[in-house]
Amino acid sequence: MAMTQGFYLVLGIFMAAGVVGIILSLIVRKMAIGQIRASLPASPLQVLEKRLASGEISAEEFQYERYLLEKPKG
């Protein structure tokens, strides 16, 4: 009887360690994806938004450039 209790205790410890491992791997994966996204170049619209926010272009220029980006090609 004592042998089976010990077996279940060890099994429970391994299962708990597995759950913790899975949770940690998901956290690390989420952090890595965030770092990858942060290193990607900005989209053209994001560049325009940054230029507008910094005062590099006026609101009118922003609207015109955004129109050019969003208008259908062809």
PQR file of N, CA, C, O and H, with PARSE charges and radii, in Angstrom:
ATOM      1  N   MET A   1       0.820  -1.194   0.000 -0.4000 1.5000
ATOM      2  CA  MET A   1       0.000   0.000   0.000 -0.0000 2.0000
ATOM      3  C   MET A   1       0.866   1.260   0.000  0.5500 1.7000
ATOM      4  O   MET A   1       0.594   2.221  -0.719 -0.5500 1.4000
ATOM      5  N   ALA A   2       1.935   1.229   0.842 -0.4000 1.5000
ATOM      6  CA  ALA A   2       2.818   2.392   0.921 -0.0000 2.0000
ATOM      7  C   ALA A   2       3.528   2.618  -0.400  0.5500 1.7000
ATOM      8  O   ALA A   2       3.846   3.753  -0.755 -0.5500 1.4000
ATOM      9  H   ALA A   2       2.155   0.448   1.426  0.4000 1.0000
ATOM     10  N   MET A   3       3.776   1.542  -1.125 -0.4000 1.5000
ATOM     11  CA  MET A   3       4.459   1.658  -2.409 -0.0000 2.0000
ATOM     12  C   MET A   3       3.589   2.394  -3.421  0.5500 1.7000
ATOM     13  O   MET A   3       4.100   3.208  -4.189 -0.5500 1.4000
ATOM     14  H   MET A   3       3.518   0.620  -0.837  0.4000 1.0000
ATOM     15  N   THR A   4       2.306   2.129  -3.437 -0.4000 1.5000
ATOM     16  CA  THR A   4       1.432   2.800  -4.393 -0.0000 2.0000
ATOM     17  C   THR A   4       1.265   4.265  -4.041  0.5500 1.7000
ATOM     18  O   THR A   4       1.154   5.101  -4.938 -0.5500 1.4000
ATOM     19  H   THR A   4       1.891   1.468  -2.812  0.4000 1.0000
ATOM     20  N   GLN A   5       1.246   4.598  -2.758 -0.4000 1.5000
ATOM     21  CA  GLN A   5       1.146   6.003  -2.361 -0.0000 2.0000
ATOM     22  C   GLN A   5       2.385   6.771  -2.815  0.5500 1.7000
ATOM     23  O   GLN A   5       2.288   7.899  -3.298 -0.5500 1.4000
ATOM     24  H   GLN A   5       1.336   3.919  -2.029  0.4000 1.0000
ATOM     25  N   GLY A   6       3.535   6.151  -2.654 -0.4000 1.5000
ATOM     26  CA  GLY A   6       4.769   6.778  -3.106 -0.0000 2.0000
ATOM     27  C   GLY A   6       4.788   6.958  -4.616  0.5500 1.7000
ATOM     28  O   GLY A   6       5.249   7.979  -5.125 -0.5500 1.4000
ATOM     29  H   GLY A   6       3.613   5.234  -2.262  0.4000 1.0000
ATOM     30  N   PHE A   7       4.281   5.955  -5.325 -0.4000 1.5000
ATOM     31  CA  PHE A   7       4.199   6.047  -6.782 -0.0000 2.0000
ATOM     32  C   PHE A   7       3.315   7.217  -7.204  0.5500 1.7000
ATOM     33  O   PHE A   7       3.678   7.995  -8.086 -0.5500 1.4000
ATOM     34  H   PHE A   7       3.906   5.125  -4.911  0.4000 1.0000
ATOM     35  N   TYR A   8       2.151   7.332  -6.565 -0.4000 1.5000
ATOM     36  CA  TYR A   8       1.237   8.422  -6.914 -0.0000 2.0000
ATOM     37  C   TYR A   8       1.808   9.792  -6.532  0.5500 1.7000
ATOM     38  O   TYR A   8       1.554  10.787  -7.210 -0.5500 1.4000
ATOM     39  H   TYR A   8       1.856   6.700  -5.848  0.4000 1.0000
ATOM     40  N   LEU A   9       2.574   9.834  -5.450 -0.4000 1.5000
ATOM     41  CA  LEU A   9       3.223  11.091  -5.060 -0.0000 2.0000
ATOM     42  C   LEU A   9       4.241  11.509  -6.123  0.5500 1.7000
ATOM     43  O   LEU A   9       4.264  12.666  -6.545 -0.5500 1.4000
ATOM     44  H   LEU A   9       2.781   9.025  -4.899  0.4000 1.0000
ATOM     45  N   VAL A  10       5.068  10.580  -6.546 -0.4000 1.5000
ATOM     46  CA  VAL A  10       6.063  10.866  -7.585 -0.0000 2.0000
ATOM     47  C   VAL A  10       5.372  11.237  -8.898  0.5500 1.7000
ATOM     48  O   VAL A  10       5.788  12.172  -9.581 -0.5500 1.4000
ATOM     49  H   VAL A  10       5.049   9.641  -6.204  0.4000 1.0000
ATOM     50  N   LEU A  11       4.326  10.506  -9.242 -0.4000 1.5000
ATOM     51  CA  LEU A  11       3.575  10.811 -10.458 -0.0000 2.0000
ATOM     52  C   LEU A  11       2.972  12.216 -10.397  0.5500 1.7000
ATOM     53  O   LEU A  11       3.009  12.956 -11.380 -0.5500 1.4000
ATOM     54  H   LEU A  11       3.988   9.746  -8.687  0.4000 1.0000
ATOM     55  N   GLY A  12       2.423  12.574  -9.250 -0.4000 1.5000
ATOM     56  CA  GLY A  12       1.852  13.912  -9.069 -0.0000 2.0000
ATOM     57  C   GLY A  12       2.905  15.000  -9.202  0.5500 1.7000
ATOM     58  O   GLY A  12       2.647  16.049  -9.792 -0.5500 1.4000
ATOM     59  H   GLY A  12       2.393  11.973  -8.451  0.4000 1.0000
ATOM     60  N   ILE A  13       4.085  14.755  -8.659 -0.4000 1.5000
ATOM     61  CA  ILE A  13       5.182  15.731  -8.755 -0.0000 2.0000
ATOM     62  C   ILE A  13       5.589  15.914 -10.211  0.5500 1.7000
ATOM     63  O   ILE A  13       5.786  17.040 -10.667 -0.5500 1.4000
ATOM     64  H   ILE A  13       4.295  13.903  -8.180  0.4000 1.0000
ATOM     65  N   PHE A  14       5.716  14.802 -10.945 -0.4000 1.5000
ATOM     66  CA  PHE A  14       6.081  14.903 -12.363 -0.0000 2.0000
ATOM     67  C   PHE A  14       5.008  15.626 -13.170  0.5500 1.7000
ATOM     68  O   PHE A  14       5.323  16.413 -14.062 -0.5500 1.4000
ATOM     69  H   PHE A  14       5.555  13.887 -10.575  0.4000 1.0000
ATOM     70  N   MET A  15       3.753  15.361 -12.861 -0.4000 1.5000
ATOM     71  CA  MET A  15       2.667  16.041 -13.577 -0.0000 2.0000
ATOM     72  C   MET A  15       2.685  17.541 -13.278  0.5500 1.7000
ATOM     73  O   MET A  15       2.510  18.355 -14.185 -0.5500 1.4000
ATOM     74  H   MET A  15       3.497  14.721 -12.137  0.4000 1.0000
ATOM     75  N   ALA A  16       2.893  17.906 -12.022 -0.4000 1.5000
ATOM     76  CA  ALA A  16       2.950  19.321 -11.652 -0.0000 2.0000
ATOM     77  C   ALA A  16       4.132  20.004 -12.346  0.5500 1.7000
ATOM     78  O   ALA A  16       4.016  21.132 -12.826 -0.5500 1.4000
ATOM     79  H   ALA A  16       3.035  17.245 -11.285  0.4000 1.0000
ATOM     80  N   ALA A  17       5.263  19.308 -12.392 -0.4000 1.5000
ATOM     81  CA  ALA A  17       6.433  19.870 -13.072 -0.0000 2.0000
ATOM     82  C   ALA A  17       6.154  20.044 -14.558  0.5500 1.7000
ATOM     83  O   ALA A  17       6.592  21.024 -15.161 -0.5500 1.4000
ATOM     84  H   ALA A  17       5.358  18.392 -12.002  0.4000 1.0000
ATOM     85  N   GLY A  18       5.436  19.110 -15.147 -0.4000 1.5000
ATOM     86  CA  GLY A  18       5.079  19.219 -16.562 -0.0000 2.0000
ATOM     87  C   GLY A  18       4.181  20.409 -16.826  0.5500 1.7000
ATOM     88  O   GLY A  18       4.377  21.131 -17.803 -0.5500 1.4000
ATOM     89  H   GLY A  18       5.081  18.314 -14.657  0.4000 1.0000
ATOM     90  N   VAL A  19       3.191  20.622 -15.958 -0.4000 1.5000
ATOM     91  CA  VAL A  19       2.285  21.765 -16.113 -0.0000 2.0000
ATOM     92  C   VAL A  19       3.060  23.072 -15.983  0.5500 1.7000
ATOM     93  O   VAL A  19       2.864  23.993 -16.776 -0.5500 1.4000
ATOM     94  H   VAL A  19       3.032  20.035 -15.165  0.4000 1.0000
ATOM     95  N   VAL A  20       3.935  23.154 -14.989 -0.4000 1.5000
ATOM     96  CA  VAL A  20       4.750  24.355 -14.813 -0.0000 2.0000
ATOM     97  C   VAL A  20       5.637  24.571 -16.042  0.5500 1.7000
ATOM     98  O   VAL A  20       5.798  25.703 -16.500 -0.5500 1.4000
ATOM     99  H   VAL A  20       4.094  22.405 -14.345  0.4000 1.0000
ATOM    100  N   GLY A  21       6.203  23.507 -16.567 -0.4000 1.5000
ATOM    101  CA  GLY A  21       7.045  23.612 -17.769 -0.0000 2.0000
ATOM    102  C   GLY A  21       6.271  24.131 -18.964  0.5500 1.7000
ATOM    103  O   GLY A  21       6.770  24.965 -19.720 -0.5500 1.4000
ATOM    104  H   GLY A  21       6.072  22.588 -16.195  0.4000 1.0000
ATOM    105  N   ILE A  22       5.063  23.645 -19.136 -0.4000 1.5000
ATOM    106  CA  ILE A  22       4.233  24.111 -20.255 -0.0000 2.0000
ATOM    107  C   ILE A  22       3.903  25.591 -20.096  0.5500 1.7000
ATOM    108  O   ILE A  22       3.994  26.356 -21.056 -0.5500 1.4000
ATOM    109  H   ILE A  22       4.657  22.968 -18.523  0.4000 1.0000
ATOM    110  N   ILE A  23       3.524  25.989 -18.897 -0.4000 1.5000
ATOM    111  CA  ILE A  23       3.194  27.398 -18.652 -0.0000 2.0000
ATOM    112  C   ILE A  23       4.403  28.285 -18.911  0.5500 1.7000
ATOM    113  O   ILE A  23       4.281  29.329 -19.552 -0.5500 1.4000
ATOM    114  H   ILE A  23       3.450  25.367 -18.118  0.4000 1.0000
ATOM    115  N   LEU A  24       5.567  27.878 -18.418 -0.4000 1.5000
ATOM    116  CA  LEU A  24       6.776  28.671 -18.646 -0.0000 2.0000
ATOM    117  C   LEU A  24       7.129  28.758 -20.124  0.5500 1.7000
ATOM    118  O   LEU A  24       7.554  29.811 -20.598 -0.5500 1.4000
ATOM    119  H   LEU A  24       5.665  27.030 -17.897  0.4000 1.0000
ATOM    120  N   SER A  25       6.958  27.664 -20.854 -0.4000 1.5000
ATOM    121  CA  SER A  25       7.281  27.698 -22.286 -0.0000 2.0000
ATOM    122  C   SER A  25       6.333  28.627 -23.038  0.5500 1.7000
ATOM    123  O   SER A  25       6.749  29.306 -23.976 -0.5500 1.4000
ATOM    124  H   SER A  25       6.612  26.808 -20.469  0.4000 1.0000
ATOM    125  N   LEU A  26       5.064  28.664 -22.635 -0.4000 1.5000
ATOM    126  CA  LEU A  26       4.117  29.586 -23.272 -0.0000 2.0000
ATOM    127  C   LEU A  26       4.479  31.047 -22.987  0.5500 1.7000
ATOM    128  O   LEU A  26       4.372  31.904 -23.863 -0.5500 1.4000
ATOM    129  H   LEU A  26       4.726  28.112 -21.872  0.4000 1.0000
ATOM    130  N   ILE A  27       4.907  31.316 -21.757 -0.4000 1.5000
ATOM    131  CA  ILE A  27       5.314  32.677 -21.399 -0.0000 2.0000
ATOM    132  C   ILE A  27       6.539  33.102 -22.209  0.5500 1.7000
ATOM    133  O   ILE A  27       6.583  34.207 -22.750 -0.5500 1.4000
ATOM    134  H   ILE A  27       4.995  30.619 -21.045  0.4000 1.0000
ATOM    135  N   VAL A  28       7.528  32.218 -22.285 -0.4000 1.5000
ATOM    136  CA  VAL A  28       8.748  32.527 -23.042 -0.0000 2.0000
ATOM    137  C   VAL A  28       8.419  32.728 -24.518  0.5500 1.7000
ATOM    138  O   VAL A  28       8.972  33.621 -25.159 -0.5500 1.4000
ATOM    139  H   VAL A  28       7.492  31.321 -21.845  0.4000 1.0000
ATOM    140  N   ARG A  29       7.536  31.918 -25.054 -0.4000 1.5000
ATOM    141  CA  ARG A  29       7.144  32.047 -26.465 -0.0000 2.0000
ATOM    142  C   ARG A  29       6.466  33.387 -26.719  0.5500 1.7000
ATOM    143  O   ARG A  29       6.739  34.052 -27.719 -0.5500 1.4000
ATOM    144  H   ARG A  29       7.086  31.192 -24.533  0.4000 1.0000
ATOM    145  N   LYS A  30       5.581  33.775 -25.809 -0.4000 1.5000
ATOM    146  CA  LYS A  30       4.891  35.053 -25.966 -0.0000 2.0000
ATOM    147  C   LYS A  30       5.888  36.218 -25.914  0.5500 1.7000
ATOM    148  O   LYS A  30       5.766  37.174 -26.680 -0.5500 1.4000
ATOM    149  H   LYS A  30       5.359  33.235 -24.998  0.4000 1.0000
ATOM    150  N   MET A  31       6.856  36.139 -25.025 -0.4000 1.5000
ATOM    151  CA  MET A  31       7.868  37.192 -24.929 -0.0000 2.0000
ATOM    152  C   MET A  31       8.713  37.239 -26.197  0.5500 1.7000
ATOM    153  O   MET A  31       9.036  38.323 -26.685 -0.5500 1.4000
ATOM    154  H   MET A  31       6.955  35.362 -24.402  0.4000 1.0000
ATOM    155  N   ALA A  32       9.071  36.085 -26.731 -0.4000 1.5000
ATOM    156  CA  ALA A  32       9.892  36.038 -27.945 -0.0000 2.0000
ATOM    157  C   ALA A  32       9.131  36.620 -29.128  0.5500 1.7000
ATOM    158  O   ALA A  32       9.708  37.349 -29.936 -0.5500 1.4000
ATOM    159  H   ALA A  32       8.809  35.205 -26.335  0.4000 1.0000
ATOM    160  N   ILE A  33       7.850  36.308 -29.240 -0.4000 1.5000
ATOM    161  CA  ILE A  33       7.048  36.858 -30.334 -0.0000 2.0000
ATOM    162  C   ILE A  33       6.978  38.372 -30.227  0.5500 1.7000
ATOM    163  O   ILE A  33       7.052  39.071 -31.237 -0.5500 1.4000
ATOM    164  H   ILE A  33       7.381  35.715 -28.584  0.4000 1.0000
ATOM    165  N   GLY A  34       6.835  38.887 -29.001 -0.4000 1.5000
ATOM    166  CA  GLY A  34       6.807  40.333 -28.807 -0.0000 2.0000
ATOM    167  C   GLY A  34       8.108  40.993 -29.234  0.5500 1.7000
ATOM    168  O   GLY A  34       8.092  42.073 -29.824 -0.5500 1.4000
ATOM    169  H   GLY A  34       6.775  38.320 -28.180  0.4000 1.0000
ATOM    170  N   GLN A  35       9.227  40.357 -28.942 -0.4000 1.5000
ATOM    171  CA  GLN A  35      10.523  40.915 -29.338 -0.0000 2.0000
ATOM    172  C   GLN A  35      10.688  40.876 -30.852  0.5500 1.7000
ATOM    173  O   GLN A  35      11.243  41.803 -31.442 -0.5500 1.4000
ATOM    174  H   GLN A  35       9.240  39.480 -28.462  0.4000 1.0000
ATOM    175  N   ILE A  36      10.212  39.816 -31.476 -0.4000 1.5000
ATOM    176  CA  ILE A  36      10.308  39.719 -32.933 -0.0000 2.0000
ATOM    177  C   ILE A  36       9.471  40.815 -33.584  0.5500 1.7000
ATOM    178  O   ILE A  36       9.918  41.472 -34.525 -0.5500 1.4000
ATOM    179  H   ILE A  36       9.761  39.063 -30.997  0.4000 1.0000
ATOM    180  N   ARG A  37       8.255  41.007 -33.077 -0.4000 1.5000
ATOM    181  CA  ARG A  37       7.391  42.052 -33.637 -0.0000 2.0000
ATOM    182  C   ARG A  37       8.001  43.428 -33.452  0.5500 1.7000
ATOM    183  O   ARG A  37       7.883  44.284 -34.330 -0.5500 1.4000
ATOM    184  H   ARG A  37       7.892  40.474 -32.313  0.4000 1.0000
ATOM    185  N   ALA A  38       8.652  43.649 -32.319 -0.4000 1.5000
ATOM    186  CA  ALA A  38       9.252  44.956 -32.058 -0.0000 2.0000
ATOM    187  C   ALA A  38      10.407  45.239 -33.017  0.5500 1.7000
ATOM    188  O   ALA A  38      10.707  46.399 -33.302 -0.5500 1.4000
ATOM    189  H   ALA A  38       8.748  42.954 -31.607  0.4000 1.0000
ATOM    190  N   SER A  39      11.050  44.194 -33.510 -0.4000 1.5000
ATOM    191  CA  SER A  39      12.190  44.400 -34.396 -0.0000 2.0000
ATOM    192  C   SER A  39      11.790  44.481 -35.866  0.5500 1.7000
ATOM    193  O   SER A  39      12.628  44.781 -36.716 -0.5500 1.4000
ATOM    194  H   SER A  39      10.806  43.252 -33.279  0.4000 1.0000
ATOM    195  N   LEU A  40      10.520  44.217 -36.175 -0.4000 1.5000
ATOM    196  CA  LEU A  40      10.071  44.307 -37.565 -0.0000 2.0000
ATOM    197  C   LEU A  40       9.972  45.769 -37.986  0.5500 1.7000
ATOM    198  O   LEU A  40       9.693  46.634 -37.155 -0.5500 1.4000
ATOM    199  H   LEU A  40       9.840  43.974 -35.484  0.4000 1.0000
ATOM    200  N   PRO A  41      10.197  46.052 -39.261 -0.5600 1.5000
ATOM    201  CA  PRO A  41      10.054  47.433 -39.711  0.2800 2.0000
ATOM    202  C   PRO A  41       8.582  47.861 -39.641  0.5500 1.7000
ATOM    203  O   PRO A  41       7.667  47.046 -39.752 -0.5500 1.4000
ATOM    204  N   ALA A  42       8.398  49.152 -39.454 -0.4000 1.5000
ATOM    205  CA  ALA A  42       7.052  49.695 -39.348 -0.0000 2.0000
ATOM    206  C   ALA A  42       6.371  49.689 -40.711  0.5500 1.7000
ATOM    207  O   ALA A  42       7.024  49.742 -41.753 -0.5500 1.4000
ATOM    208  H   ALA A  42       9.142  49.814 -39.363  0.4000 1.0000
ATOM    209  N   SER A  43       5.046  49.625 -40.678 -0.4000 1.5000
ATOM    210  CA  SER A  43       4.287  49.693 -41.924 -0.0000 2.0000
ATOM    211  C   SER A  43       4.330  51.138 -42.436  0.5500 1.7000
ATOM    212  O   SER A  43       4.631  52.050 -41.667 -0.5500 1.4000
ATOM    213  H   SER A  43       4.515  49.583 -39.832  0.4000 1.0000
ATOM    214  N   PRO A  44       4.038  51.355 -43.705 -0.5600 1.5000
ATOM    215  CA  PRO A  44       4.033  52.721 -44.237  0.2800 2.0000
ATOM    216  C   PRO A  44       3.092  53.650 -43.468  0.5500 1.7000
ATOM    217  O   PRO A  44       3.409  54.820 -43.253 -0.5500 1.4000
ATOM    218  N   LEU A  45       1.946  53.132 -43.060 -0.4000 1.5000
ATOM    219  CA  LEU A  45       1.007  53.969 -42.299 -0.0000 2.0000
ATOM    220  C   LEU A  45       1.578  54.325 -40.932  0.5500 1.7000
ATOM    221  O   LEU A  45       1.399  55.449 -40.463 -0.5500 1.4000
ATOM    222  H   LEU A  45       1.689  52.182 -43.234  0.4000 1.0000
ATOM    223  N   GLN A  46       2.261  53.384 -40.288 -0.4000 1.5000
ATOM    224  CA  GLN A  46       2.886  53.669 -39.005 -0.0000 2.0000
ATOM    225  C   GLN A  46       3.973  54.729 -39.151  0.5500 1.7000
ATOM    226  O   GLN A  46       4.130  55.585 -38.281 -0.5500 1.4000
ATOM    227  H   GLN A  46       2.407  52.471 -40.669  0.4000 1.0000
ATOM    228  N   VAL A  47       4.720  54.672 -40.245 -0.4000 1.5000
ATOM    229  CA  VAL A  47       5.748  55.690 -40.496 -0.0000 2.0000
ATOM    230  C   VAL A  47       5.093  57.058 -40.652  0.5500 1.7000
ATOM    231  O   VAL A  47       5.576  58.049 -40.106 -0.5500 1.4000
ATOM    232  H   VAL A  47       4.593  53.976 -40.952  0.4000 1.0000
ATOM    233  N   LEU A  48       3.994  57.106 -41.398 -0.4000 1.5000
ATOM    234  CA  LEU A  48       3.278  58.378 -41.562 -0.0000 2.0000
ATOM    235  C   LEU A  48       2.779  58.896 -40.222  0.5500 1.7000
ATOM    236  O   LEU A  48       2.901  60.086 -39.932 -0.5500 1.4000
ATOM    237  H   LEU A  48       3.602  56.301 -41.842  0.4000 1.0000
ATOM    238  N   GLU A  49       2.216  58.010 -39.399 -0.4000 1.5000
ATOM    239  CA  GLU A  49       1.709  58.425 -38.086 -0.0000 2.0000
ATOM    240  C   GLU A  49       2.819  58.980 -37.212  0.5500 1.7000
ATOM    241  O   GLU A  49       2.621  59.967 -36.503 -0.5500 1.4000
ATOM    242  H   GLU A  49       2.117  57.043 -39.635  0.4000 1.0000
ATOM    243  N   LYS A  50       3.984  58.353 -37.258 -0.4000 1.5000
ATOM    244  CA  LYS A  50       5.124  58.850 -36.478 -0.0000 2.0000
ATOM    245  C   LYS A  50       5.579  60.216 -36.988  0.5500 1.7000
ATOM    246  O   LYS A  50       5.913  61.101 -36.200 -0.5500 1.4000
ATOM    247  H   LYS A  50       4.145  57.552 -37.834  0.4000 1.0000
ATOM    248  N   ARG A  51       5.590  60.382 -38.313 -0.4000 1.5000
ATOM    249  CA  ARG A  51       6.002  61.661 -38.899 -0.0000 2.0000
ATOM    250  C   ARG A  51       5.025  62.764 -38.510  0.5500 1.7000
ATOM    251  O   ARG A  51       5.437  63.889 -38.228 -0.5500 1.4000
ATOM    252  H   ARG A  51       5.319  59.663 -38.953  0.4000 1.0000
ATOM    253  N   LEU A  52       3.727  62.445 -38.494 -0.4000 1.5000
ATOM    254  CA  LEU A  52       2.723  63.422 -38.082 -0.0000 2.0000
ATOM    255  C   LEU A  52       2.901  63.767 -36.610  0.5500 1.7000
ATOM    256  O   LEU A  52       2.865  64.939 -36.237 -0.5500 1.4000
ATOM    257  H   LEU A  52       3.393  61.531 -38.722  0.4000 1.0000
ATOM    258  N   ALA A  53       3.091  62.760 -35.776 -0.4000 1.5000
ATOM    259  CA  ALA A  53       3.247  62.980 -34.337 -0.0000 2.0000
ATOM    260  C   ALA A  53       4.487  63.815 -34.020  0.5500 1.7000
ATOM    261  O   ALA A  53       4.479  64.610 -33.081 -0.5500 1.4000
ATOM    262  H   ALA A  53       3.120  61.807 -36.079  0.4000 1.0000
ATOM    263  N   SER A  54       5.543  63.634 -34.796 -0.4000 1.5000
ATOM    264  CA  SER A  54       6.776  64.388 -34.531 -0.0000 2.0000
ATOM    265  C   SER A  54       6.742  65.796 -35.118  0.5500 1.7000
ATOM    266  O   SER A  54       7.634  66.606 -34.864 -0.5500 1.4000
ATOM    267  H   SER A  54       5.550  62.988 -35.559  0.4000 1.0000
ATOM    268  N   GLY A  55       5.697  66.082 -35.912 -0.4000 1.5000
ATOM    269  CA  GLY A  55       5.599  67.404 -36.528 -0.0000 2.0000
ATOM    270  C   GLY A  55       6.345  67.516 -37.834  0.5500 1.7000
ATOM    271  O   GLY A  55       6.465  68.605 -38.394 -0.5500 1.4000
ATOM    272  H   GLY A  55       4.973  65.424 -36.119  0.4000 1.0000
ATOM    273  N   GLU A  56       6.848  66.403 -38.324 -0.4000 1.5000
ATOM    274  CA  GLU A  56       7.605  66.403 -39.574 -0.0000 2.0000
ATOM    275  C   GLU A  56       6.711  66.721 -40.775  0.5500 1.7000
ATOM    276  O   GLU A  56       7.157  67.331 -41.747 -0.5500 1.4000
ATOM    277  H   GLU A  56       6.751  65.518 -37.869  0.4000 1.0000
ATOM    278  N   ILE A  57       5.440  66.299 -40.697 -0.4000 1.5000
ATOM    279  CA  ILE A  57       4.477  66.606 -41.761 -0.0000 2.0000
ATOM    280  C   ILE A  57       3.224  67.205 -41.127  0.5500 1.7000
ATOM    281  O   ILE A  57       2.958  67.006 -39.941 -0.5500 1.4000
ATOM    282  H   ILE A  57       5.077  65.803 -39.907  0.4000 1.0000
ATOM    283  N   SER A  58       2.467  67.935 -41.925 -0.4000 1.5000
ATOM    284  CA  SER A  58       1.223  68.542 -41.439 -0.0000 2.0000
ATOM    285  C   SER A  58       0.081  67.530 -41.517  0.5500 1.7000
ATOM    286  O   SER A  58       0.217  66.455 -42.101 -0.5500 1.4000
ATOM    287  H   SER A  58       2.683  68.097 -42.888  0.4000 1.0000
ATOM    288  N   ALA A  59      -1.042  67.901 -40.916 -0.4000 1.5000
ATOM    289  CA  ALA A  59      -2.216  67.031 -40.955 -0.0000 2.0000
ATOM    290  C   ALA A  59      -2.701  66.854 -42.388  0.5500 1.7000
ATOM    291  O   ALA A  59      -3.152  65.771 -42.763 -0.5500 1.4000
ATOM    292  H   ALA A  59      -1.153  68.775 -40.442  0.4000 1.0000
ATOM    293  N   GLU A  60      -2.611  67.912 -43.189 -0.4000 1.5000
ATOM    294  CA  GLU A  60      -3.041  67.820 -44.580 -0.0000 2.0000
ATOM    295  C   GLU A  60      -2.153  66.860 -45.368  0.5500 1.7000
ATOM    296  O   GLU A  60      -2.637  66.043 -46.152 -0.5500 1.4000
ATOM    297  H   GLU A  60      -2.245  68.791 -42.885  0.4000 1.0000
ATOM    298  N   GLU A  61      -0.841  66.978 -45.142 -0.4000 1.5000
ATOM    299  CA  GLU A  61       0.082  66.053 -45.820 -0.0000 2.0000
ATOM    300  C   GLU A  61      -0.189  64.618 -45.396  0.5500 1.7000
ATOM    301  O   GLU A  61      -0.162  63.701 -46.217 -0.5500 1.4000
ATOM    302  H   GLU A  61      -0.449  67.641 -44.505  0.4000 1.0000
ATOM    303  N   PHE A  62      -0.451  64.432 -44.107 -0.4000 1.5000
ATOM    304  CA  PHE A  62      -0.750  63.098 -43.599 -0.0000 2.0000
ATOM    305  C   PHE A  62      -1.986  62.528 -44.290  0.5500 1.7000
ATOM    306  O   PHE A  62      -1.974  61.388 -44.754 -0.5500 1.4000
ATOM    307  H   PHE A  62      -0.474  65.177 -43.440  0.4000 1.0000
ATOM    308  N   GLN A  63      -3.048  63.323 -44.354 -0.4000 1.5000
ATOM    309  CA  GLN A  63      -4.287  62.847 -44.976 -0.0000 2.0000
ATOM    310  C   GLN A  63      -4.063  62.487 -46.441  0.5500 1.7000
ATOM    311  O   GLN A  63      -4.564  61.467 -46.914 -0.5500 1.4000
ATOM    312  H   GLN A  63      -3.057  64.249 -43.977  0.4000 1.0000
ATOM    313  N   TYR A  64      -3.318  63.315 -47.155 -0.4000 1.5000
ATOM    314  CA  TYR A  64      -3.063  63.045 -48.566 -0.0000 2.0000
ATOM    315  C   TYR A  64      -2.235  61.769 -48.747  0.5500 1.7000
ATOM    316  O   TYR A  64      -2.556  60.925 -49.584 -0.5500 1.4000
ATOM    317  H   TYR A  64      -2.911  64.144 -46.770  0.4000 1.0000
ATOM    318  N   GLU A  65      -1.187  61.642 -47.969 -0.4000 1.5000
ATOM    319  CA  GLU A  65      -0.322  60.458 -48.073 -0.0000 2.0000
ATOM    320  C   GLU A  65      -1.087  59.192 -47.672  0.5500 1.7000
ATOM    321  O   GLU A  65      -0.903  58.138 -48.283 -0.5500 1.4000
ATOM    322  H   GLU A  65      -0.926  62.328 -47.290  0.4000 1.0000
ATOM    323  N   ARG A  66      -1.936  59.291 -46.657 -0.4000 1.5000
ATOM    324  CA  ARG A  66      -2.741  58.139 -46.257 -0.0000 2.0000
ATOM    325  C   ARG A  66      -3.711  57.758 -47.373  0.5500 1.7000
ATOM    326  O   ARG A  66      -3.927  56.577 -47.647 -0.5500 1.4000
ATOM    327  H   ARG A  66      -2.085  60.147 -46.161  0.4000 1.0000
ATOM    328  N   TYR A  67      -4.293  58.776 -48.014 -0.4000 1.5000
ATOM    329  CA  TYR A  67      -5.179  58.520 -49.150 -0.0000 2.0000
ATOM    330  C   TYR A  67      -4.433  57.753 -50.245  0.5500 1.7000
ATOM    331  O   TYR A  67      -4.959  56.793 -50.809 -0.5500 1.4000
ATOM    332  H   TYR A  67      -4.118  59.735 -47.791  0.4000 1.0000
ATOM    333  N   LEU A  68      -3.209  58.184 -50.536 -0.4000 1.5000
ATOM    334  CA  LEU A  68      -2.426  57.500 -51.572 -0.0000 2.0000
ATOM    335  C   LEU A  68      -2.123  56.046 -51.193  0.5500 1.7000
ATOM    336  O   LEU A  68      -2.122  55.158 -52.046 -0.5500 1.4000
ATOM    337  H   LEU A  68      -2.783  58.964 -50.078  0.4000 1.0000
ATOM    338  N   LEU A  69      -1.869  55.821 -49.908 -0.4000 1.5000
ATOM    339  CA  LEU A  69      -1.580  54.451 -49.462 -0.0000 2.0000
ATOM    340  C   LEU A  69      -2.806  53.556 -49.532  0.5500 1.7000
ATOM    341  O   LEU A  69      -2.697  52.369 -49.839 -0.5500 1.4000
ATOM    342  H   LEU A  69      -1.870  56.543 -49.215  0.4000 1.0000
ATOM    343  N   GLU A  70      -3.983  54.127 -49.245 -0.4000 1.5000
ATOM    344  CA  GLU A  70      -5.182  53.305 -49.112 -0.0000 2.0000
ATOM    345  C   GLU A  70      -5.992  53.191 -50.409  0.5500 1.7000
ATOM    346  O   GLU A  70      -6.859  52.325 -50.521 -0.5500 1.4000
ATOM    347  H   GLU A  70      -4.072  55.091 -48.995  0.4000 1.0000
ATOM    348  N   LYS A  71      -5.716  54.057 -51.385 -0.4000 1.5000
ATOM    349  CA  LYS A  71      -6.524  53.998 -52.603 -0.0000 2.0000
ATOM    350  C   LYS A  71      -6.206  52.717 -53.374  0.5500 1.7000
ATOM    351  O   LYS A  71      -5.070  52.243 -53.373 -0.5500 1.4000
ATOM    352  H   LYS A  71      -5.011  54.761 -51.295  0.4000 1.0000
ATOM    353  N   PRO A  72      -7.229  52.166 -54.030 -0.5600 1.5000
ATOM    354  CA  PRO A  72      -7.003  50.935 -54.794  0.2800 2.0000
ATOM    355  C   PRO A  72      -6.010  51.172 -55.927  0.5500 1.7000
ATOM    356  O   PRO A  72      -6.021  52.211 -56.587 -0.5500 1.4000
ATOM    357  N   LYS A  73      -5.178  50.202 -56.123 -0.4000 1.5000
ATOM    358  CA  LYS A  73      -4.187  50.302 -57.215 -0.0000 2.0000
ATOM    359  C   LYS A  73      -4.799  49.745 -58.490  0.5500 1.7000
ATOM    360  O   LYS A  73      -5.560  48.778 -58.475 -0.5500 1.4000
ATOM    361  H   LYS A  73      -5.169  49.358 -55.587  0.4000 1.0000
ATOM    362  N   GLY A  74      -4.442  50.382 -59.584 -0.4000 1.5000
ATOM    363  CA  GLY A  74      -4.905  49.838 -60.847 -0.0000 2.0000
ATOM    364  C   GLY A  74      -5.715  50.735 -61.637  0.5500 1.7000
ATOM    365  O   GLY A  74      -6.158  50.370 -62.726 -0.5500 1.4000
ATOM    366  H   GLY A  74      -3.823  51.168 -59.597  0.4000 1.0000
TER
END
